[in-house]
Amino acid sequence: ASLHAIQEHLVLGGILAALIVLIFLRNVRSTIIAAIAIPTSIIGAFAAMAVFGFTLNQMTMLALTLMVGIVIDDAIVVLENIYRFIEEKGMSPFDAAIRGTREIGLAVMATTLSLLAVFLPVGFMGGIVGRFMASFGLTSAAAIAISLLVAFTLTPTLAARWIKTAQADHKYDVSRRGFYGRIDRGYTRLLEFSMAHRWAVVVVCVAVIASTVPIYRTLGVNFVPDEDESRFQVSVRLPVGSSLAATQSLLDRIARDLREQLPGVSDTLAITGFGGAGGMANQGTVFTRLIPAHSRPTQQALVIRARKLVQPYRQEAVIGVQAAGGISGIGGRGAAIQFALVGPDLAKLDQYTARALQIIDKNPLVVDADRSYAPGRPELRVAIDRSRAADLGVRVQDVSETVNALMAGQRVTTFNSASDQYDVLLKAQQAFRRAPETLAAATVRTGGGQLVQLRNLVTFEQGSGPASIDRLNRQRQIGISANYAPGSSQAAAQAAIAEAFTRVGMEPGYRLVASGQSQELGRAVYYFAIAFGLSFIFMYMVLAAQFESFIHPVT
């Protein structure tokens, strides 16, 4: 649908650009001369795309669509200057094409090369955003470069053959009366006022440039726009130890409410034990698909209503509502905002993230805040009496391997069936793995060949631990995920989360690291800043070389 819309805009843009030229030039032949630069430049850009290995996709088609209004500029400027030589100096169209193109060539080339200086750095950006923008920037640059070639070759050639002196005289008369005469006089008065108050114009210009910083800070910054893909998802995490049936029951209730109370919901799919840390039974997701966008409220509005709808269930579980897909970090659940708190001590990571979440939950800029750490998973700890094991001649490794074989299983052989091969695992039956007493009856062989029961070597302790332990760069970490509230932005919500962790008062050695979309947003801002800087530098160098001046490029 997006590609079809861009194709439609590309064609309509070319037609409307030609109509604008016709309105101002008042001549069909002149319109054809200028408008023919559009398909020539666009089709010429296809050859460059083939060399670069690009396809016709959303980014390249968007570049070509935006270039429709740019590739015709050079042709209009050259054509207008040729007209000026015919009507003001009485030259023949052939001589006017040569003289007019030669006179305006420097300005046209300066304009085109400065545009290339803008788009080429965008084509060499890094990161994930660079993978998208590379095809956009290089396709745009190719179309602009070809439009310069067209303006210097095809446009003056057609002008020399098609323009008639009588047509130029008619255009000369029309341009000095009526609507165009009023435009001319108004522009002249504006120019006279600007030259009479030069310092005021310069001051206003400087003020506008200076306003860039405060205006930029007030604008929201997101990694990707809020697109309507007719789908969203509800992520659910119950307390550790919850059964598969309890999780599925909660998901089914949420799915039923979404279907019955949200307009535009066509289907829901509730999956338990899918994703998360090892696909545990206490986690699940409700995938929600919507009807076509023209028959319902916007996806963003439905996500807001879904957050209110699941509010009563937040007493039972941690629930997040976000658009489907996205770039996931560690424990990020595909949320828009993802961080990881990294440090040496898991207990302190647990303490710091718990405190920070209490602060974040009170911030109106952030919704669906959660963390990947899930403590409280029941576990049985086996403590070996090393001195007794040494007296009996039992190695610690033998005890470990025996417990592992009984509980997790040990591969003993393979089973072949036709062309398939299966591993055969040997482990204790379920009845002998349910209680410490049955496990304690298992035996291990001593160095002398005798069998000793585990109860004589180990003690069992009931306890709890984390569901999973994640690491980042060989350090323990806990992931933080959230979404930004309606009316907020990803950058503002990330700043609020970072501020919450600064208020926690963490010890040295603990740091907050961006991941997922948050990490890519930071990279995108960095690479765009480099692209902007290089664009200014290249543009200044190109203009300084052409004008042979260090002052005129600043102007």
C-alpha positions as CSV (number, residue, x, y, z in Angstrom):
1,A,0.0,0.0,0.0
2,S,2.8,2.4,0.8
3,L,4.7,1.7,-2.4
4,H,1.5,2.1,-4.4
5,A,0.8,5.5,-2.7
6,I,4.4,6.7,-3.5
7,Q,4.0,5.6,-7.1
8,E,0.8,7.6,-7.3
9,H,2.5,10.6,-5.8
10,L,5.4,10.4,-8.2
11,V,3.1,10.5,-11.2
12,L,0.9,13.2,-9.8
13,G,3.9,15.2,-8.7
14,G,5.3,15.2,-12.2
15,I,1.9,16.3,-13.7
16,L,1.4,19.1,-11.2
17,A,4.9,20.3,-11.6
18,A,4.3,20.6,-15.4
19,L,1.0,22.4,-14.8
20,I,2.8,25.0,-12.6
21,V,5.3,25.6,-15.3
22,L,2.5,26.0,-17.8
23,I,0.7,28.5,-15.6
24,F,3.8,30.7,-15.4
25,L,5.3,30.3,-18.8
26,R,1.9,30.4,-20.7
27,N,3.4,28.3,-23.5
28,V,2.9,24.7,-24.3
29,R,6.2,24.2,-26.0
30,S,8.2,25.8,-23.1
31,T,6.3,23.6,-20.7
32,I,7.2,20.5,-22.6
33,I,10.9,21.6,-22.7
34,A,11.0,22.1,-19.0
35,A,8.8,19.2,-18.0
36,I,10.7,16.6,-20.1
37,A,13.5,17.0,-17.6
38,I,11.5,15.1,-15.0
39,P,11.1,11.7,-16.7
40,T,14.6,12.0,-18.2
41,S,16.2,12.6,-14.8
42,I,14.1,10.0,-13.0
43,I,14.6,7.3,-15.6
44,G,18.3,8.2,-15.7
45,A,18.4,7.7,-11.9
46,F,17.2,4.1,-12.5
47,A,20.5,3.3,-14.2
48,A,22.5,4.7,-11.2
49,M,20.3,2.6,-8.9
50,A,21.1,-0.5,-10.9
51,V,24.8,0.3,-10.5
52,F,24.4,0.8,-6.8
53,G,22.4,-2.4,-6.5
54,F,19.3,-0.6,-5.2
55,T,15.7,-1.8,-5.7
56,L,12.5,0.2,-6.2
57,N,11.4,0.3,-2.5
58,Q,9.9,2.8,-0.2
59,M,13.1,4.7,0.4
60,T,14.2,5.0,-3.3
61,M,10.7,5.7,-4.5
62,L,10.4,8.4,-1.8
63,A,13.7,9.9,-3.0
64,L,12.5,10.0,-6.6
65,T,9.2,11.5,-5.6
66,L,10.9,14.3,-3.7
67,M,13.3,14.9,-6.6
68,V,10.4,15.7,-9.0
69,G,10.3,19.3,-7.9
70,I,14.1,19.6,-7.8
71,V,15.1,18.1,-11.1
72,I,12.9,20.5,-13.0
73,D,14.5,23.5,-11.3
74,D,17.7,23.6,-13.4
75,A,15.7,23.3,-16.7
76,I,13.4,26.2,-15.7
77,V,16.3,28.4,-14.8
78,V,18.2,27.7,-18.1
79,L,15.0,28.0,-20.1
80,E,14.0,31.3,-18.5
81,N,17.5,32.8,-19.2
82,I,17.3,31.7,-22.8
83,Y,14.0,33.5,-23.1
84,R,15.5,36.6,-21.6
85,F,18.2,36.7,-24.3
86,I,15.6,36.3,-27.0
87,E,13.1,39.0,-25.7
88,E,15.6,41.5,-24.3
89,K,18.5,41.2,-26.7
90,G,16.7,40.1,-29.8
91,M,18.8,37.0,-30.4
92,S,17.8,34.0,-32.4
93,P,16.7,31.0,-30.4
94,F,19.8,29.1,-31.4
95,D,22.3,31.8,-30.3
96,A,20.2,32.6,-27.2
97,A,20.4,28.9,-26.2
98,I,24.2,29.0,-26.4
99,R,24.7,32.4,-24.7
100,G,21.9,32.0,-22.1
101,T,23.1,28.6,-21.0
102,R,26.7,29.8,-20.8
103,E,25.8,32.8,-18.7
104,I,23.6,31.0,-16.2
105,G,25.8,27.9,-16.1
106,L,27.8,28.9,-13.0
107,A,24.7,29.6,-10.9
108,V,23.0,26.4,-12.0
109,M,26.0,24.3,-11.3
110,A,26.5,26.0,-7.9
111,T,22.9,25.2,-7.0
112,T,23.1,21.6,-8.1
113,L,26.5,20.9,-6.5
114,S,25.3,22.4,-3.2
115,L,22.3,20.0,-3.3
116,L,24.7,17.1,-4.0
117,A,26.6,18.3,-0.9
118,V,23.5,17.8,1.1
119,F,22.4,14.4,-0.1
120,L,25.7,12.6,-0.5
121,P,26.7,12.6,3.2
122,V,23.2,11.2,4.0
123,G,24.1,8.3,1.7
124,F,27.1,7.3,3.8
125,M,25.4,7.4,7.3
126,G,26.1,4.4,9.6
127,G,23.9,2.3,11.9
128,I,20.5,0.8,11.1
129,V,19.2,4.3,10.0
130,G,22.1,4.4,7.5
131,R,20.9,1.2,5.9
132,F,17.7,3.0,5.1
133,M,19.1,6.4,4.3
134,A,21.9,5.2,2.1
135,S,19.6,4.3,-0.8
136,F,17.6,7.5,-0.2
137,G,20.6,9.8,-0.3
138,L,22.4,8.2,-3.2
139,T,19.3,7.9,-5.3
140,S,18.5,11.6,-4.7
141,A,22.1,12.6,-5.6
142,A,21.9,10.5,-8.8
143,A,18.7,12.2,-9.9
144,I,20.1,15.7,-9.1
145,A,23.4,15.0,-11.0
146,I,21.5,13.8,-14.1
147,S,19.2,16.8,-14.0
148,L,22.2,19.1,-14.3
149,L,23.3,17.2,-17.4
150,V,19.8,17.5,-18.8
151,A,19.7,21.2,-18.1
152,F,23.0,21.8,-19.9
153,T,22.3,19.5,-22.9
154,L,18.7,18.5,-23.6
155,T,17.0,21.8,-22.4
156,P,19.1,24.2,-24.6
157,T,18.9,21.9,-27.6
158,L,15.1,21.7,-27.4
159,A,14.9,25.5,-26.7
160,A,17.0,26.3,-29.8
161,R,14.7,24.1,-32.0
162,W,11.2,24.7,-30.6
163,I,11.1,28.3,-29.2
164,K,9.8,30.9,-31.7
165,T,10.7,34.6,-31.5
166,A,7.0,35.6,-31.7
167,Q,6.3,33.4,-28.7
168,A,9.0,35.0,-26.7
169,D,7.7,38.5,-27.6
170,H,4.2,37.4,-26.5
171,K,5.6,36.1,-23.2
172,Y,7.5,39.4,-22.8
173,D,4.3,41.4,-23.1
174,V,2.3,39.1,-20.8
175,S,4.9,39.2,-18.1
176,R,4.6,43.0,-17.7
177,R,0.9,43.3,-17.2
178,G,-1.9,41.8,-15.2
179,F,-1.3,39.2,-12.5
180,Y,2.4,38.8,-13.3
181,G,2.9,42.6,-13.4
182,R,1.6,42.8,-9.8
183,I,3.9,40.0,-8.7
184,D,6.8,41.9,-10.4
185,R,6.0,45.2,-8.7
186,G,5.4,43.6,-5.3
187,Y,8.7,41.7,-5.5
188,T,10.5,45.0,-6.5
189,R,9.0,46.8,-3.5
190,L,10.1,44.0,-1.2
191,L,13.6,44.1,-2.6
192,E,13.8,47.9,-2.2
193,F,12.7,47.6,1.4
194,S,15.2,44.9,2.1
195,M,18.1,47.0,0.6
196,A,17.0,50.1,2.5
197,H,17.0,48.2,5.8
198,R,19.9,45.8,5.3
199,W,20.9,45.6,9.0
200,A,17.3,44.8,10.0
201,V,17.2,42.0,7.5
202,V,20.5,40.6,8.8
203,V,19.4,40.8,12.4
204,V,16.2,39.0,11.7
205,C,18.2,36.3,9.8
206,V,20.5,35.9,12.7
207,A,17.6,35.7,15.1
208,V,15.9,33.0,13.0
209,I,19.2,31.0,13.0
210,A,19.6,31.4,16.7
211,S,16.0,30.1,17.3
212,T,17.0,26.7,15.9
213,V,18.3,25.5,19.2
214,P,15.3,26.3,21.5
215,I,12.9,25.1,18.8
216,Y,14.8,21.9,18.3
217,R,14.6,21.2,22.1
218,T,10.9,21.7,22.2
219,L,10.3,19.3,19.3
220,G,9.8,15.6,20.1
221,V,12.5,13.2,18.8
222,N,11.5,9.6,17.9
223,F,13.4,6.8,16.2
224,V,10.5,5.9,13.9
225,P,7.1,7.6,13.3
226,D,3.9,6.1,14.7
227,E,2.7,4.1,11.7
228,D,-0.7,2.5,11.5
229,E,0.0,-1.1,10.6
230,S,-3.4,-2.3,11.8
231,R,-1.9,-4.4,14.6
232,F,-0.6,-4.1,18.1
233,Q,0.3,-6.5,21.0
234,V,-0.3,-6.8,24.7
235,S,2.6,-8.3,26.6
236,V,1.8,-9.9,30.0
237,R,4.1,-11.2,32.8
238,L,2.6,-12.8,35.9
239,P,4.6,-13.4,39.1
240,V,7.3,-16.1,38.8
241,G,5.9,-19.5,39.5
242,S,2.5,-18.9,38.0
243,S,1.2,-21.9,36.1
244,L,0.7,-22.1,32.3
245,A,-3.1,-22.4,32.9
246,A,-3.2,-19.2,35.0
247,T,-1.3,-17.2,32.4
248,Q,-3.5,-18.5,29.6
249,S,-6.6,-17.7,31.6
250,L,-5.5,-14.0,32.0
251,L,-4.6,-13.7,28.3
252,D,-7.9,-15.1,27.2
253,R,-9.8,-12.6,29.4
254,I,-7.7,-9.7,28.0
255,A,-8.2,-11.0,24.4
256,R,-12.0,-11.2,25.0
257,D,-12.2,-7.7,26.3
258,L,-10.2,-6.4,23.3
259,R,-12.5,-8.0,20.9
260,E,-15.7,-7.0,22.7
261,Q,-14.9,-3.4,23.8
262,L,-12.5,-2.0,21.2
263,P,-13.9,-1.0,17.8
264,G,-12.0,-2.3,14.8
265,V,-10.5,-5.4,16.3
266,S,-10.8,-8.3,13.8
267,D,-8.7,-11.0,15.4
268,T,-6.7,-11.8,18.6
269,L,-4.2,-14.5,19.2
270,A,-3.1,-15.3,22.8
271,I,0.1,-17.2,23.1
272,T,1.5,-18.4,26.5
273,G,5.1,-19.2,27.2
274,F,6.2,-17.5,24.0
275,G,9.3,-15.3,24.0
276,G,10.7,-13.7,27.1
277,A,13.5,-15.4,29.2
278,G,13.4,-18.9,27.8
279,G,9.7,-18.8,27.0
280,M,8.5,-19.3,30.6
281,A,5.0,-20.2,31.6
282,N,4.3,-16.9,33.4
283,Q,4.7,-14.8,30.2
284,G,2.5,-14.4,27.2
285,T,1.4,-12.1,24.5
286,V,-2.0,-11.1,22.9
287,F,-1.5,-10.3,19.2
288,T,-4.3,-8.0,18.0
289,R,-5.1,-7.4,14.4
290,L,-7.3,-4.5,13.3
291,I,-9.6,-4.0,10.3
292,P,-8.5,-1.6,7.5
293,A,-7.6,1.9,8.7
294,H,-10.4,3.7,6.9
295,S,-13.1,1.9,8.8
296,R,-11.9,2.4,12.4
297,P,-10.2,4.9,14.8
298,T,-6.4,5.2,14.4
299,Q,-4.1,2.5,15.7
300,Q,-2.6,5.0,18.2
301,A,-6.0,5.9,19.6
302,L,-6.8,2.2,20.0
303,V,-3.5,1.5,21.8
304,I,-4.4,4.3,24.3
305,R,-7.8,2.8,24.8
306,A,-6.3,-0.7,25.2
307,R,-4.0,0.6,28.0
308,K,-7.1,1.8,29.9
309,L,-8.9,-1.4,29.2
310,V,-6.2,-3.6,30.7
311,Q,-5.8,-1.4,33.8
312,P,-7.8,-3.6,36.1
313,Y,-5.6,-6.6,35.2
314,R,-2.4,-4.8,36.3
315,Q,-3.0,-5.9,39.9
316,E,-2.4,-9.5,38.7
317,A,0.5,-9.0,36.2
318,V,2.8,-6.5,34.5
319,I,1.2,-5.5,31.3
320,G,2.6,-3.5,28.3
321,V,0.7,-2.4,25.2
322,Q,2.7,-1.4,22.1
323,A,2.7,-1.6,18.3
324,A,3.8,-5.0,17.0
325,G,7.4,-5.3,15.8
326,G,10.1,-2.8,16.6
327,I,13.8,-3.3,17.4
328,S,14.2,-5.4,20.6
329,G,17.0,-5.0,23.1
330,I,17.7,-7.4,26.0
331,G,14.3,-8.0,27.7
332,G,12.8,-5.2,25.8
333,R,9.7,-6.9,24.5
334,G,9.8,-4.8,21.4
335,A,9.1,-1.6,23.4
336,A,10.0,1.8,22.1
337,I,12.4,2.6,25.0
338,Q,14.9,0.0,26.2
339,F,17.8,0.3,28.6
340,A,20.1,-2.0,30.5
341,L,21.5,-1.3,33.9
342,V,25.0,-3.0,34.0
343,G,27.1,-3.8,37.1
344,P,28.9,-6.5,39.1
345,D,26.3,-7.3,41.8
346,L,22.9,-8.7,40.8
347,A,21.4,-7.9,44.2
348,K,22.2,-4.2,43.8
349,L,21.0,-4.2,40.2
350,D,17.7,-5.5,41.5
351,Q,17.7,-2.8,44.2
352,Y,18.5,0.1,41.9
353,T,16.1,-0.9,39.1
354,A,13.2,-1.5,41.7
355,R,13.8,2.0,43.1
356,A,14.0,3.6,39.6
357,L,10.8,2.0,38.5
358,Q,9.0,3.5,41.5
359,I,10.1,6.9,40.3
360,I,9.4,6.2,36.6
361,D,5.8,5.0,37.3
362,K,5.1,8.5,38.7
363,N,6.3,10.3,35.5
364,P,3.5,11.2,33.1
365,L,5.9,10.9,30.1
366,V,6.4,7.2,30.5
367,V,4.0,4.3,30.4
368,D,4.3,0.5,30.6
369,A,7.6,0.6,32.5
370,D,9.0,-2.9,33.3
371,R,12.2,-4.7,33.9
372,S,13.5,-8.1,32.7
373,Y,14.6,-9.3,36.2
374,A,12.0,-11.7,37.7
375,P,13.1,-12.9,41.2
376,G,11.3,-15.5,43.3
377,R,11.6,-18.5,41.1
378,P,11.6,-21.6,43.4
379,E,14.8,-23.6,43.3
380,L,16.5,-26.5,45.2
381,R,20.1,-25.9,46.2
382,V,22.4,-28.8,46.7
383,A,25.3,-28.1,49.1
384,I,28.1,-30.7,49.1
385,D,29.9,-31.6,52.3
386,R,33.3,-31.5,50.8
387,S,35.2,-32.9,53.8
388,R,32.9,-36.0,54.1
389,A,33.1,-36.5,50.3
390,A,36.9,-36.4,50.5
391,D,36.8,-39.0,53.4
392,L,34.7,-41.3,51.3
393,G,36.7,-40.8,48.2
394,V,33.9,-39.1,46.2
395,R,34.8,-36.4,43.8
396,V,32.7,-33.2,43.6
397,Q,32.5,-33.7,39.9
398,D,30.9,-37.1,40.3
399,V,28.2,-35.6,42.6
400,S,27.5,-32.8,40.1
401,E,27.3,-35.2,37.1
402,T,24.9,-37.5,39.0
403,V,22.5,-34.8,40.0
404,N,22.7,-33.3,36.5
405,A,22.0,-36.7,34.9
406,L,19.0,-37.4,37.2
407,M,17.4,-34.0,36.8
408,A,18.3,-32.6,33.4
409,G,19.2,-35.9,31.7
410,Q,22.3,-37.1,29.9
411,R,22.7,-38.0,26.3
412,V,23.6,-41.8,26.1
413,T,23.1,-42.7,22.4
414,T,21.2,-41.7,19.3
415,F,18.2,-43.3,17.6
416,N,18.0,-43.5,13.8
417,S,14.6,-43.5,12.0
418,A,14.9,-43.4,8.2
419,S,16.8,-40.2,7.4
420,D,16.2,-38.6,10.9
421,Q,18.4,-39.0,13.9
422,Y,17.3,-38.3,17.5
423,D,19.2,-37.9,20.8
424,V,18.4,-40.4,23.5
425,L,18.4,-38.8,27.0
426,L,18.6,-40.8,30.2
427,K,17.2,-39.2,33.4
428,A,15.1,-40.1,36.4
429,Q,11.4,-40.5,36.1
430,Q,9.1,-37.7,37.2
431,A,8.2,-39.5,40.4
432,F,11.8,-39.5,41.5
433,R,12.4,-35.9,40.7
434,R,9.6,-34.3,42.7
435,A,11.0,-34.2,46.2
436,P,14.5,-33.9,47.8
437,E,14.0,-37.2,49.7
438,T,13.7,-39.2,46.5
439,L,16.7,-37.4,45.0
440,A,18.7,-38.0,48.2
441,A,18.3,-41.8,47.7
442,A,20.3,-41.7,44.5
443,T,23.8,-43.2,44.7
444,V,27.2,-42.2,43.6
445,R,30.3,-44.4,43.3
446,T,33.3,-43.8,45.5
447,G,36.9,-44.1,44.4
448,G,37.0,-47.6,45.9
449,G,34.0,-48.8,43.8
450,Q,31.4,-48.7,46.6
451,L,28.0,-46.9,46.2
452,V,27.1,-44.1,48.6
453,Q,23.7,-42.4,48.8
454,L,23.6,-38.6,48.1
455,R,22.0,-38.0,51.6
456,N,25.4,-38.9,53.1
457,L,27.2,-36.3,51.0
458,V,24.9,-33.3,50.4
459,T,22.2,-31.2,52.1
460,F,19.2,-29.8,50.3
461,E,18.0,-26.2,50.8
462,Q,14.8,-24.7,49.5
463,G,15.2,-21.2,48.1
464,S,14.3,-18.8,45.3
465,G,16.4,-17.1,42.6
466,P,16.0,-15.1,39.4
467,A,14.3,-16.6,36.4
468,S,17.3,-15.7,34.3
469,I,20.6,-13.9,34.6
470,D,21.4,-11.8,31.6
471,R,24.9,-10.4,30.8
472,L,26.1,-7.6,28.7
473,N,29.9,-7.5,27.9
474,R,30.4,-10.2,30.5
475,Q,28.7,-8.0,33.2
476,R,25.4,-8.8,34.8
477,Q,22.6,-6.6,33.7
478,I,18.8,-6.0,34.1
479,G,16.8,-4.7,31.1
480,I,14.4,-1.8,31.5
481,S,11.6,-1.3,28.9
482,A,8.9,1.3,28.5
483,N,6.8,3.2,26.0
484,Y,6.3,7.0,25.8
485,A,3.0,8.4,26.7
486,P,0.6,10.0,24.1
487,G,1.7,13.6,23.5
488,S,5.3,12.8,24.7
489,S,8.3,11.7,22.6
490,Q,10.8,8.9,22.8
491,A,13.7,11.3,23.6
492,A,11.7,13.0,26.4
493,A,10.7,9.7,27.9
494,Q,14.3,8.4,27.7
495,A,15.6,11.5,29.5
496,A,13.0,10.9,32.2
497,I,14.2,7.3,32.7
498,A,17.9,8.4,32.8
499,E,17.0,11.1,35.4
500,A,15.2,8.5,37.5
501,F,18.4,6.4,37.7
502,T,20.5,9.4,38.6
503,R,18.2,10.0,41.6
504,V,18.7,6.4,42.8
505,G,22.2,7.1,43.9
506,M,24.1,4.2,42.4
507,E,27.6,3.2,43.4
508,P,30.5,3.5,41.0
509,G,30.7,0.6,38.6
510,Y,27.0,0.7,37.7
511,R,25.9,2.4,34.5
512,L,22.8,2.7,32.3
513,V,23.2,1.6,28.7
514,A,20.8,2.1,25.9
515,S,19.7,-0.9,23.8
516,G,17.2,-1.6,21.1
517,Q,15.4,1.4,19.6
518,S,16.9,3.7,22.3
519,Q,20.4,2.7,21.2
520,E,19.6,3.2,17.6
521,L,18.0,6.6,18.3
522,G,21.2,7.8,19.8
523,R,23.2,6.5,16.9
524,A,20.7,8.1,14.4
525,V,21.1,11.5,16.1
526,Y,24.9,11.1,16.1
527,Y,25.1,10.1,12.4
528,F,22.6,12.8,11.4
529,A,24.7,15.4,13.2
530,I,27.8,14.2,11.2
531,A,25.8,14.3,8.0
532,F,24.6,17.8,8.7
533,G,28.1,19.0,9.5
534,L,29.6,17.4,6.4
535,S,26.8,18.9,4.3
536,F,27.7,22.4,5.5
537,I,31.4,21.9,5.0
538,F,31.0,20.4,1.5
539,M,28.6,23.1,0.5
540,Y,30.9,25.8,1.6
541,M,33.9,24.2,-0.2
542,V,31.9,23.8,-3.4
543,L,30.6,27.3,-3.5
544,A,34.0,28.8,-2.4
545,A,35.7,27.0,-5.3
546,Q,33.1,28.2,-7.8
547,F,32.8,31.8,-6.6
548,E,36.5,32.0,-5.8
549,S,35.5,33.8,-2.6
550,F,35.3,33.0,1.1
551,I,32.5,35.5,1.8
552,H,29.9,34.7,-0.9
553,P,29.4,31.1,0.2
554,V,28.3,32.4,3.7
555,T,25.7,34.6,2.0
